[in-house]
Amino acid sequence: MKLFLIFTLLNTFLFSSVDINNASLEELATLKDIGKKKAKRIIKYRKKHCFTDIKELLKIKCICKKTLKKNKGNITVGKCNNEEDDE
């Protein structure tokens, strides 16, 4: 039973979509070829600019079309919760 539970949780974690407007650093780092360094860049970018399309990730240093293509089915663009937009 424990093995089944672990497998189910792992499967959900590995194959769930990552919302680039709201994901944590750890969630972003699970994307293929992203890692923590690029995840930090994504978070820094989204603090100033809400994502409206996944192609906007190409504006971030070291994220290329190849990386975007590898993750296309795993990325979503949810509602932006950027509090700095009020400034």
C-alpha positions in Angstrom: 0.0 0.0 0.0 2.8 2.4 0.8 4.5 1.7 -2.5 1.2 2.5 -4.3 0.8 5.8 -2.5 4.4 6.8 -3.2 4.0 5.9 -6.9 0.7 7.9 -7.1 2.2 11.0 -5.5 5.3 10.8 -7.6 3.3 10.3 -10.8 1.1 13.3 -9.9 4.2 15.4 -9.2 6.1 14.4 -12.3 3.3 14.8 -14.8 1.4 17.8 -13.4 1.4 21.1 -15.2 3.5 24.0 -13.8 1.8 27.4 -13.7 4.6 29.8 -14.5 2.7 32.7 -13.0 2.3 31.1 -9.6 4.7 28.2 -9.2 7.2 28.0 -6.5 11.0 27.9 -7.2 10.9 24.1 -6.5 8.0 23.6 -8.9 9.6 25.6 -11.6 12.9 23.7 -11.1 11.1 20.4 -11.9 10.7 21.5 -15.5 13.1 19.9 -18.0 16.4 21.9 -18.4 15.3 24.6 -15.9 16.8 24.0 -12.5 17.0 26.4 -9.7 19.1 29.1 -11.4 16.7 29.5 -14.3 13.7 29.1 -11.9 15.0 32.1 -10.0 15.2 34.1 -13.2 11.6 33.2 -14.1 10.4 34.4 -10.6 12.4 37.6 -10.9 10.9 38.3 -14.4 7.3 37.6 -13.3 7.6 40.0 -10.4 7.6 42.8 -13.0 5.8 41.1 -15.9 2.9 38.7 -15.7 3.1 35.9 -18.2 0.3 35.8 -20.8 1.9 33.1 -23.0 4.5 30.4 -22.5 6.6 31.9 -25.3 7.4 34.8 -23.0 9.8 32.5 -21.3 12.1 33.1 -24.2 12.7 36.6 -22.9 14.5 35.1 -19.9 18.3 34.6 -20.3 19.3 31.0 -21.0 15.8 29.7 -21.8 15.8 28.8 -25.5 13.2 27.4 -27.9 14.5 23.9 -27.3 13.8 24.1 -23.6 10.4 25.6 -24.3 9.6 22.8 -26.7 10.6 20.1 -24.1 8.2 21.6 -21.5 5.3 22.8 -23.7 2.9 20.2 -22.4 3.9 20.7 -18.8 3.5 24.5 -18.6 0.3 26.5 -18.0 -0.2 30.2 -17.6 -2.6 30.9 -14.8 -4.0 34.0 -13.4 -1.3 36.5 -12.4 -1.1 37.3 -8.7 1.6 39.9 -9.2 1.1 42.3 -6.3 3.6 44.8 -7.8 1.2 45.6 -10.6 -0.6 48.0 -8.2 2.4 50.4 -8.1 
